[in-house]
């Protein structure tokens, strides 16, 4: 699962390390996820022809100022509903267990979640988080991109392809974003599978939702 750290780097604010990170990720994707070839190639070309200032400006236009897309998964799933707050609390605990420092970003920031997948020792939690929540959120993010030339749409397609291949055949229900206003996370426990297939968190791990 270490490749999720490299995937996370694609969506972080660009710095001088990005070119090296993409260079490391590219052969791995081409060797293991050939369906991502054209997307990572587009990202490589983008890095080569745009200097760091231009990369940072594009990142800000895409994700920060008048954002085309939001990287906070909880916001995509729940909007401003109180359930996002519950989700953040549960995620913060998972980050703490995994020893994952979220820095200045929130616990539901997509790069932080991808890094969590690479660090968590809890395979079941990783499956539920990736398959039930992250995949539907990324699909929604991609659908909201109108500009096919934006390289971050390629980055999201790469991440979606890898997630769908890695977590193929998981027998869980995915979150339906059209039902985002319905109860998905219980006040009584952790991740609640009543409406999205995610199980309730106990000190023993994830168990079937009892409601």
Backbone torsions as a table, in degrees:
resi	resn	phi	psi	omega
1	UNK	NA	4.1	-176.8
2	UNK	-64.1	-22.8	-178.7
3	UNK	-65.9	-17.1	179.0
4	UNK	-70.0	-24.1	173.9
5	UNK	-66.1	-41.9	178.4
6	UNK	-68.3	-37.6	176.5
7	UNK	-64.1	-38.1	178.0
8	UNK	-61.0	-37.0	-177.7
9	UNK	-63.8	-26.2	177.7
10	UNK	-61.4	-29.1	-173.4
11	UNK	-107.4	9.4	175.1
12	UNK	-88.9	160.8	177.9
13	UNK	-56.4	125.5	-173.3
14	UNK	-60.3	139.1	172.8
15	UNK	-139.2	-171.1	-175.4
16	UNK	-69.4	-10.8	179.5
17	UNK	-87.5	-11.6	-171.7
18	UNK	-60.9	-42.6	-178.8
19	UNK	-59.1	-43.3	179.6
20	UNK	-67.4	-37.7	179.3
21	UNK	-64.9	-43.0	178.2
22	UNK	-66.3	-39.2	178.5
23	UNK	-61.8	-35.9	177.9
24	UNK	-73.9	-39.0	-176.9
25	UNK	-73.0	-36.9	-171.3
26	UNK	-55.4	-52.8	-179.7
27	UNK	-64.8	-31.0	177.5
28	UNK	-63.9	-45.4	179.5
29	UNK	-65.6	-43.6	-178.3
30	UNK	-65.2	-28.0	179.8
31	UNK	-86.6	-23.1	-173.9
32	UNK	-122.4	-20.4	-178.5
33	UNK	-139.3	70.2	-173.8
34	UNK	-59.1	-25.4	179.3
35	UNK	-65.6	-12.5	177.6
36	UNK	-92.2	0.5	-170.5
37	UNK	-55.8	-51.0	-175.9
38	UNK	-67.8	-30.2	-179.2
39	UNK	-72.9	-42.8	179.0
40	UNK	-72.5	-30.8	175.4
41	UNK	-62.5	-42.1	178.0
42	UNK	-61.3	-38.0	179.5
43	UNK	-69.7	-38.9	177.9
44	UNK	-62.0	-45.4	178.7
45	UNK	-61.0	-43.8	179.6
46	UNK	-57.9	-45.3	-179.8
47	UNK	-63.6	-37.1	-175.9
48	UNK	-73.5	-29.6	-174.1
49	UNK	-102.9	-8.1	179.3
50	UNK	-119.3	130.3	177.4
51	UNK	-73.9	174.1	-173.6
52	UNK	-61.3	-39.0	179.9
53	UNK	-60.4	-45.2	179.5
54	UNK	-65.4	-38.1	177.8
55	UNK	-62.6	-43.2	-179.2
56	UNK	-67.6	-38.4	177.9
57	UNK	-63.4	-42.2	179.5
58	UNK	-66.6	-38.8	178.0
59	UNK	-61.1	-45.9	-179.6
60	UNK	-62.8	-43.0	178.6
61	UNK	-62.6	-35.6	-175.3
62	UNK	-78.8	-43.9	-168.9
63	UNK	-116.5	-15.6	-172.6
64	UNK	-115.7	-66.2	-175.6
65	UNK	-89.5	121.3	-175.4
66	UNK	48.1	51.0	-168.2
67	UNK	-54.2	134.6	170.5
68	UNK	-74.7	-25.7	-172.7
69	UNK	-154.0	143.7	177.8
70	UNK	-105.2	138.9	-179.1
71	UNK	-93.4	-2.2	179.1
72	UNK	-89.4	104.9	-171.5
73	UNK	-60.9	-38.2	179.6
74	UNK	-60.5	-37.0	178.3
75	UNK	-67.1	-39.9	178.8
76	UNK	-64.2	-40.6	-177.0
77	UNK	-77.1	-42.1	-169.6
78	UNK	-118.2	-8.4	-174.9
79	UNK	62.7	-138.2	-179.7
80	UNK	-91.7	8.8	-179.5
81	UNK	-60.8	150.8	-179.1
82	UNK	-59.5	-22.5	-178.4
83	UNK	-62.2	-26.7	176.7
84	UNK	-63.6	-38.7	178.7
85	UNK	-61.1	-41.5	177.5
86	UNK	-63.5	-42.8	179.7
87	UNK	-59.6	-44.5	-179.6
88	UNK	-62.3	-39.0	179.0
89	UNK	-62.8	-46.3	-178.9
90	UNK	-65.1	-41.8	179.8
91	UNK	-65.4	-40.6	179.5
92	UNK	-57.3	-38.0	178.0
93	UNK	-66.4	-40.9	179.1
94	UNK	-65.7	-40.3	176.3
95	UNK	-60.8	-42.2	-179.3
96	UNK	-63.2	-43.9	179.5
97	UNK	-60.8	-39.9	-177.0
98	UNK	-82.7	-7.3	-177.6
99	UNK	70.6	34.4	-177.4
100	UNK	-101.8	116.0	-179.6
101	UNK	-83.4	117.5	-177.9
102	UNK	-83.7	-3.7	178.1
103	UNK	61.7	-136.4	-177.4
104	UNK	-87.0	-5.2	-178.5
105	UNK	-93.3	163.3	179.9
106	UNK	-76.5	167.1	-176.9
107	UNK	-65.6	-23.5	-177.8
108	UNK	-97.5	8.2	176.7
109	UNK	-64.4	128.6	-171.3
110	UNK	-54.3	-46.2	176.9
111	UNK	-57.7	-35.8	177.1
112	UNK	-66.7	-37.5	179.5
113	UNK	-69.2	-39.5	178.0
114	UNK	-65.1	-39.1	176.5
115	UNK	-65.3	-37.7	176.7
116	UNK	-59.7	-40.3	177.7
117	UNK	-59.8	-33.3	-178.3
118	UNK	-79.3	-18.4	-173.3
119	UNK	-110.2	-27.0	-172.8
120	UNK	-66.8	139.4	174.1
121	UNK	-84.8	-5.8	-174.5
122	UNK	-93.8	94.2	-176.7
123	UNK	-61.9	-40.8	-178.2
124	UNK	-64.1	-43.6	177.8
125	UNK	-62.2	-42.2	179.9
126	UNK	-61.2	-41.9	178.7
127	UNK	-62.0	-45.6	-177.9
128	UNK	-67.3	-43.4	-180.0
129	UNK	-64.0	-47.5	-176.4
130	UNK	-68.6	-51.1	-172.9
131	UNK	-76.5	-43.7	-172.5
132	UNK	-81.7	-30.6	-172.7
133	UNK	-118.7	-51.0	-173.7
134	UNK	-67.8	-43.9	-178.7
135	UNK	-60.7	-50.8	177.9
136	UNK	-60.1	-37.5	-179.7
137	UNK	-65.5	-43.0	-180.0
138	UNK	-65.9	-37.7	176.5
139	UNK	-60.0	-41.4	178.4
140	UNK	-66.0	-40.2	178.4
141	UNK	-61.5	-45.7	-179.4
142	UNK	-63.1	-40.5	-179.1
143	UNK	-63.8	-25.9	-178.7
144	UNK	-84.2	-9.9	175.8
145	UNK	-77.6	121.3	177.0
146	UNK	-95.5	-24.7	-176.3
147	UNK	-93.9	105.9	-178.9
148	UNK	-66.8	-19.5	-177.0
149	UNK	-83.5	-8.6	179.8
150	UNK	-72.4	120.1	-173.5
151	UNK	-64.4	-21.0	-180.0
152	UNK	-73.9	-18.0	170.7
153	UNK	-69.2	-38.2	174.1
154	UNK	-62.5	-41.5	179.9
155	UNK	-61.8	-43.3	179.2
156	UNK	-66.2	-37.6	177.4
157	UNK	-64.4	-38.7	176.4
158	UNK	-60.0	-50.6	-177.3
159	UNK	-62.8	-41.1	178.1
160	UNK	-62.5	-44.8	-179.8
161	UNK	-59.9	-44.7	-179.1
162	UNK	-65.4	-45.2	179.4
163	UNK	-60.4	-46.7	-177.1
164	UNK	-65.4	-32.7	177.9
165	UNK	-75.5	-42.7	-177.6
166	UNK	-69.0	-32.7	-174.5
167	UNK	-113.6	28.6	178.5
168	UNK	-66.4	138.2	174.4
169	UNK	82.4	10.6	176.3
170	UNK	-70.0	123.3	-175.3
171	UNK	-83.0	57.3	-179.8
172	UNK	-128.8	162.9	178.1
173	UNK	-91.8	133.8	178.4
174	UNK	-83.7	149.6	177.9
175	UNK	-62.7	133.0	177.8
176	UNK	-100.4	109.4	-174.2
177	UNK	-65.0	-23.9	176.5
178	UNK	-67.3	-15.1	178.0
179	UNK	-105.3	22.3	-171.1
180	UNK	-59.9	-20.9	-179.1
181	UNK	-86.6	-5.3	179.1
182	UNK	-88.9	161.3	-177.5
183	UNK	-62.4	129.0	174.7
184	UNK	-130.8	-29.2	179.8
185	UNK	-120.8	125.0	-173.6
186	UNK	-77.6	143.8	172.9
187	UNK	-68.7	-21.9	-171.9
188	UNK	-86.3	-21.9	-174.7
189	UNK	-146.4	-142.7	-177.9
190	UNK	-100.4	-125.7	-177.5
191	UNK	-73.5	120.9	-170.9
192	UNK	-106.4	123.7	-175.7
193	UNK	-84.3	10.2	-174.6
194	UNK	-58.8	-40.3	-176.9
195	UNK	-119.4	-10.2	-178.0
196	UNK	-130.1	6.9	175.2
197	UNK	84.5	5.1	179.7
198	UNK	-94.6	142.6	-173.5
199	UNK	-89.4	163.4	-179.1
200	UNK	-79.8	136.0	-177.4
201	UNK	-84.3	129.3	172.5
202	UNK	-127.0	177.4	179.4
203	UNK	-66.4	-16.6	178.9
204	UNK	-91.0	-6.7	-179.2
205	UNK	125.6	-144.9	179.8
206	UNK	-102.9	130.6	177.3
207	UNK	-126.8	162.8	-179.2
208	UNK	-58.9	140.8	179.9
209	UNK	-61.2	124.6	-174.4
210	UNK	-84.0	-5.0	-173.9
211	UNK	-87.4	NA	NA
